[in-house]
Each structure stands twice: as structure tokens, then as C-alpha cells.
Amino acid sequence: MSETRKYIICQSLIGAIYIVSQSQKIVAVHMGEDDFKKDENQETIEFDPQDTLLLTAKAQLEEYFLNKRTTFDLPVEKNGTPFQMSVWEVLNDIPYGETRSYQEIAQAIGNAKAVRAIGQANKANRLPILVPCHRVIGKNQSLTGYAGKRTDIKEELLLLEGAHFRK
């Protein structure tokens, strides 16, 4: 049996963020209570506001939202296909305050035709903000779906970072 999943809540300018850990790694970041309830087994996950790792993750996210942090230093566990993992590695290389197009990400992983698949890999990212899928926009600099459709969150995060994009 695997170790219990624990969580803590971070309040931010985009609402409540639920940070989840398991086996001393951050395994998920949920944007809002609805996502948290949909994606986590409520009978087995436990709220732990004293957990050192969760407190560290919460503090780092709070610093990010105060413009005092541009990178994260947390043990994370990414679970995905080899393709998704390759996309997420490229996302980690996008600097704070900058953006890349889906096309640029596809080219960076050596598969220029995979633009739609890049979008699906972003949608499958369980660690938003920490793995900055919000920094991926359309090649015409316009916002495109974040977590499937939530461009309002993407816009807030990019504005916070001072990134250039078209509304």
C-alpha cells in the first residue's frame, strides 16, 4: 500500500490552490476545490497543515504570487507518458516572464507536427505553475486554453510574470 496522500491549501490571486504530496514529493497542484475534489479520492487524502514539505511548497507559491520567486525548488513526481515527460522537461526551461508557442515546444522536442499533442500534454500536467504550462501560448501570441479552457488563469499568471501576449 502506498503512502497516504496529504494536502494543504494556498490562497492566491487565482483562488484556492490545493497542493498534494505523497512519499515526500509534490505530486499534484489543483486549481480550485472542484478540480481537487474531481481528481483526488476524498476518502483517503488527508489535510495536513503541519507537513514540512507541504508548508515549503505553500511558502514558495506564496512567494511566487508576491513576485519574490521565479523558480521552484521542490521535490516533484511527474507521472506521464514518455512524450508528456519530454514536453514537461521543455516547459521547465521556459524562463519566468517569457512564453513559447506550442509550435516552438513541438520543435524543441524534435516533433514539429505534434502541436495538438503538446496541448494535450499541457492539459495532462498535474503540476501547473511548478511545471509552467501557462507559459505556452499560440504562435500569434494569443492565449489559448489552460487546463483545457481556463484562459483566465493563464492570463493572470502571465500578467503576474510580466509576460507579453495578445488578449
NUMAR-278826 format. One record per residue (C-alpha): x, y, z; residue number from 1; residue in one letter. Coordinates in steps of 0.1 Angstrom, whole numbers, plus 5000, padded with zeros to 4 digits. Layout:
<rs>
<r x="X" y="Y" z="Z" num="NUM" residuo="A"/>
...
</rs>
This chain:
<rs>
<r x="5000" y="5000" z="5000" num="1" residuo="M"/>
<r x="5014" y="5034" z="4991" num="2" residuo="S"/>
<r x="5019" y="5062" z="5015" num="3" residuo="E"/>
<r x="4989" y="5085" z="5022" num="4" residuo="T"/>
<r x="4984" y="5115" z="5000" num="5" residuo="R"/>
<r x="4983" y="5147" z="5020" num="6" residuo="K"/>
<r x="4973" y="5182" z="5010" num="7" residuo="Y"/>
<r x="4974" y="5219" z="5021" num="8" residuo="I"/>
<r x="4956" y="5249" z="5006" num="9" residuo="I"/>
<r x="4973" y="5280" z="4994" num="10" residuo="C"/>
<r x="4951" y="5311" z="4988" num="11" residuo="Q"/>
<r x="4962" y="5332" z="4958" num="12" residuo="S"/>
<r x="4951" y="5357" z="4932" num="13" residuo="L"/>
<r x="4937" y="5329" z="4911" num="14" residuo="I"/>
<r x="4918" y="5314" z="4941" num="15" residuo="G"/>
<r x="4925" y="5284" z="4963" num="16" residuo="A"/>
<r x="4953" y="5261" z="4951" num="17" residuo="I"/>
<r x="4954" y="5226" z="4966" num="18" residuo="Y"/>
<r x="4990" y="5212" z="4969" num="19" residuo="I"/>
<r x="4992" y="5174" z="4972" num="20" residuo="V"/>
<r x="5022" y="5153" z="4984" num="21" residuo="S"/>
<r x="5029" y="5116" z="4986" num="22" residuo="Q"/>
<r x="5061" y="5099" z="4996" num="23" residuo="S"/>
<r x="5078" y="5132" z="5003" num="24" residuo="Q"/>
<r x="5072" y="5146" z="4968" num="25" residuo="K"/>
<r x="5047" y="5171" z="4954" num="26" residuo="I"/>
<r x="5025" y="5150" z="4931" num="27" residuo="V"/>
<r x="4997" y="5174" z="4922" num="28" residuo="A"/>
<r x="4987" y="5211" z="4922" num="29" residuo="V"/>
<r x="4949" y="5216" z="4918" num="30" residuo="H"/>
<r x="4934" y="5249" z="4907" num="31" residuo="M"/>
<r x="4904" y="5252" z="4929" num="32" residuo="G"/>
<r x="4882" y="5230" z="4950" num="33" residuo="E"/>
<r x="4863" y="5215" z="4921" num="34" residuo="D"/>
<r x="4895" y="5201" z="4904" num="35" residuo="D"/>
<r x="4907" y="5189" z="4938" num="36" residuo="F"/>
<r x="4875" y="5170" z="4945" num="37" residuo="K"/>
<r x="4873" y="5156" z="4910" num="38" residuo="K"/>
<r x="4909" y="5143" z="4909" num="39" residuo="D"/>
<r x="4916" y="5132" z="4944" num="40" residuo="E"/>
<r x="4900" y="5103" z="4964" num="41" residuo="N"/>
<r x="4884" y="5123" z="4993" num="42" residuo="Q"/>
<r x="4882" y="5092" z="5015" num="43" residuo="E"/>
<r x="4919" y="5086" z="5015" num="44" residuo="T"/>
<r x="4936" y="5120" z="5012" num="45" residuo="I"/>
<r x="4943" y="5139" z="5044" num="46" residuo="E"/>
<r x="4946" y="5176" z="5052" num="47" residuo="F"/>
<r x="4979" y="5182" z="5069" num="48" residuo="D"/>
<r x="4987" y="5219" z="5075" num="49" residuo="P"/>
<r x="5018" y="5209" z="5096" num="50" residuo="Q"/>
<r x="5036" y="5188" z="5069" num="51" residuo="D"/>
<r x="5070" y="5203" z="5063" num="52" residuo="T"/>
<r x="5071" y="5197" z="5026" num="53" residuo="L"/>
<r x="5036" y="5210" z="5020" num="54" residuo="L"/>
<r x="5044" y="5241" z="5041" num="55" residuo="L"/>
<r x="5075" y="5247" z="5020" num="56" residuo="T"/>
<r x="5056" y="5243" z="4988" num="57" residuo="A"/>
<r x="5029" y="5267" z="5000" num="58" residuo="K"/>
<r x="5055" y="5292" z="5010" num="59" residuo="A"/>
<r x="5072" y="5290" z="4976" num="60" residuo="Q"/>
<r x="5039" y="5295" z="4958" num="61" residuo="L"/>
<r x="5030" y="5325" z="4981" num="62" residuo="E"/>
<r x="5065" y="5340" z="4972" num="63" residuo="E"/>
<r x="5057" y="5334" z="4935" num="64" residuo="Y"/>
<r x="5024" y="5353" z="4938" num="65" residuo="F"/>
<r x="5042" y="5382" z="4956" num="66" residuo="L"/>
<r x="5068" y="5384" z="4928" num="67" residuo="N"/>
<r x="5095" y="5373" z="4951" num="68" residuo="K"/>
<r x="5102" y="5339" z="4935" num="69" residuo="R"/>
<r x="5107" y="5330" z="4898" num="70" residuo="T"/>
<r x="5117" y="5293" z="4901" num="71" residuo="T"/>
<r x="5107" y="5265" z="4925" num="72" residuo="F"/>
<r x="5129" y="5242" z="4945" num="73" residuo="D"/>
<r x="5107" y="5213" z="4954" num="74" residuo="L"/>
<r x="5109" y="5175" z="4950" num="75" residuo="P"/>
<r x="5082" y="5167" z="4925" num="76" residuo="V"/>
<r x="5070" y="5135" z="4909" num="77" residuo="E"/>
<r x="5058" y="5137" z="4874" num="78" residuo="K"/>
<r x="5037" y="5109" z="4861" num="79" residuo="N"/>
<r x="5031" y="5107" z="4824" num="80" residuo="G"/>
<r x="5039" y="5090" z="4791" num="81" residuo="T"/>
<r x="5075" y="5094" z="4777" num="82" residuo="P"/>
<r x="5060" y="5120" z="4753" num="83" residuo="F"/>
<r x="5044" y="5140" z="4781" num="84" residuo="Q"/>
<r x="5076" y="5139" z="4801" num="85" residuo="M"/>
<r x="5096" y="5152" z="4772" num="86" residuo="S"/>
<r x="5072" y="5181" z="4768" num="87" residuo="V"/>
<r x="5072" y="5189" z="4806" num="88" residuo="W"/>
<r x="5110" y="5190" z="4806" num="89" residuo="E"/>
<r x="5110" y="5217" z="4778" num="90" residuo="V"/>
<r x="5083" y="5236" z="4798" num="91" residuo="L"/>
<r x="5107" y="5237" z="4828" num="92" residuo="N"/>
<r x="5132" y="5256" z="4806" num="93" residuo="D"/>
<r x="5109" y="5285" z="4797" num="94" residuo="I"/>
<r x="5121" y="5314" z="4819" num="95" residuo="P"/>
<r x="5098" y="5333" z="4842" num="96" residuo="Y"/>
<r x="5081" y="5361" z="4823" num="97" residuo="G"/>
<r x="5086" y="5345" z="4789" num="98" residuo="E"/>
<r x="5064" y="5325" z="4767" num="99" residuo="T"/>
<r x="5068" y="5299" z="4739" num="100" residuo="R"/>
<r x="5043" y="5288" z="4713" num="101" residuo="S"/>
<r x="5030" y="5253" z="4710" num="102" residuo="Y"/>
<r x="5049" y="5251" z="4677" num="103" residuo="Q"/>
<r x="5082" y="5261" z="4694" num="104" residuo="E"/>
<r x="5077" y="5233" z="4721" num="105" residuo="I"/>
<r x="5070" y="5208" z="4693" num="106" residuo="A"/>
<r x="5102" y="5218" z="4675" num="107" residuo="Q"/>
<r x="5121" y="5217" z="4708" num="108" residuo="A"/>
<r x="5112" y="5180" z="4714" num="109" residuo="I"/>
<r x="5120" y="5172" z="4677" num="110" residuo="G"/>
<r x="5084" y="5166" z="4666" num="111" residuo="N"/>
<r x="5073" y="5197" z="4647" num="112" residuo="A"/>
<r x="5039" y="5181" z="4638" num="113" residuo="K"/>
<r x="5030" y="5174" z="4674" num="114" residuo="A"/>
<r x="5014" y="5208" z="4681" num="115" residuo="V"/>
<r x="4980" y="5194" z="4692" num="116" residuo="R"/>
<r x="4997" y="5167" z="4712" num="117" residuo="A"/>
<r x="5017" y="5194" z="4730" num="118" residuo="I"/>
<r x="4983" y="5210" z="4741" num="119" residuo="G"/>
<r x="4972" y="5176" z="4754" num="120" residuo="Q"/>
<r x="5004" y="5171" z="4773" num="121" residuo="A"/>
<r x="4999" y="5205" z="4789" num="122" residuo="N"/>
<r x="4964" y="5196" z="4798" num="123" residuo="K"/>
<r x="4977" y="5164" z="4815" num="124" residuo="A"/>
<r x="5002" y="5183" z="4836" num="125" residuo="N"/>
<r x="4994" y="5176" z="4872" num="126" residuo="R"/>
<r x="5018" y="5202" z="4884" num="127" residuo="L"/>
<r x="5007" y="5235" z="4870" num="128" residuo="P"/>
<r x="5027" y="5266" z="4879" num="129" residuo="I"/>
<r x="5056" y="5244" z="4891" num="130" residuo="L"/>
<r x="5058" y="5229" z="4856" num="131" residuo="V"/>
<r x="5049" y="5262" z="4838" num="132" residuo="P"/>
<r x="5024" y="5251" z="4811" num="133" residuo="C"/>
<r x="5008" y="5286" z="4814" num="134" residuo="H"/>
<r x="5038" y="5300" z="4795" num="135" residuo="R"/>
<r x="5027" y="5282" z="4763" num="136" residuo="V"/>
<r x="5006" y="5303" z="4740" num="137" residuo="I"/>
<r x="4995" y="5304" z="4704" num="138" residuo="G"/>
<r x="5021" y="5313" z="4677" num="139" residuo="K"/>
<r x="5003" y="5345" z="4671" num="140" residuo="N"/>
<r x="5010" y="5354" z="4708" num="141" residuo="Q"/>
<r x="4973" y="5349" z="4718" num="142" residuo="S"/>
<r x="4961" y="5330" z="4748" num="143" residuo="L"/>
<r x="4949" y="5295" z="4742" num="144" residuo="T"/>
<r x="4933" y="5271" z="4766" num="145" residuo="G"/>
<r x="4949" y="5265" z="4800" num="146" residuo="Y"/>
<r x="4939" y="5233" z="4817" num="147" residuo="A"/>
<r x="4916" y="5227" z="4787" num="148" residuo="G"/>
<r x="4898" y="5261" z="4787" num="149" residuo="K"/>
<r x="4907" y="5283" z="4816" num="150" residuo="R"/>
<r x="4925" y="5311" z="4798" num="151" residuo="T"/>
<r x="4916" y="5335" z="4827" num="152" residuo="D"/>
<r x="4940" y="5317" z="4850" num="153" residuo="I"/>
<r x="4967" y="5316" z="4822" num="154" residuo="K"/>
<r x="4962" y="5354" z="4817" num="155" residuo="E"/>
<r x="4965" y="5362" z="4855" num="156" residuo="E"/>
<r x="4997" y="5341" z="4857" num="157" residuo="L"/>
<r x="5013" y="5357" z="4827" num="158" residuo="L"/>
<r x="5003" y="5392" z="4838" num="159" residuo="L"/>
<r x="5019" y="5385" z="4872" num="160" residuo="L"/>
<r x="5051" y="5374" z="4855" num="161" residuo="E"/>
<r x="5051" y="5404" z="4831" num="162" residuo="G"/>
<r x="5050" y="5382" z="4800" num="163" residuo="A"/>
<r x="5040" y="5396" z="4766" num="164" residuo="H"/>
<r x="5009" y="5381" z="4749" num="165" residuo="F"/>
<r x="4978" y="5392" z="4730" num="166" residuo="R"/>
<r x="4944" y="5392" z="4747" num="167" residuo="K"/>
</rs>
